[in-house]
Structure formats: structure tokens, C-alpha cells
């Protein structure tokens, strides 16, 4: 399920970026940086071109990073680890 979710997120990002590029006249091959998630600082940064999907996208990185960190911490229950394994990451 995790790989499927990542594929869905990637497809949505590509569709959103393609539509925005068409609306703004930006070339299709030129990515627009709208936000970033800093793993070491656990901080989300939104850039000037951020749109309605940027914050949820960066929050997904934050969530997945925290799930992964907790799973590796040795504190996670077997139930949590089984559910994480279903996400396949």
C-alpha cells in the first residue's frame, strides 16, 4: 500500500505542477520549488510559489519521517510495526 500511496502522491504532484505550469506559462521541464521539509530540523518551509497543496505535501514528508523514526527507535509496538510494514517503507 505504501508504494501505491507514493505513486498516487507523485501522480497528483505531476498533475498539479503540469496544470500550474500551463496557467503560469512555465516550461514543463522546469520544476517549481514550492516547499521543503528539513529532516534534521523537522521543519517545513514554504516558498513564495507555494500553493494549496504544498503544506499537505510537506506534512506528508513530516509524517512519514516520524513514522520511520519511531519504528527504528525500538519503542514501537509489534502492532505499529506490522502496520508500518503494510505501508512498505
Secondary structure, 3 states (H helix, E strand, C coil): CHHHHHHHHHHHHHHHHHHHHHHHCCCCCCCCCCEEEECCCCEEEECCCCCCCHHHHHHHHHHHHHHHHHHHCCCCCHHHHHHHHHHCC
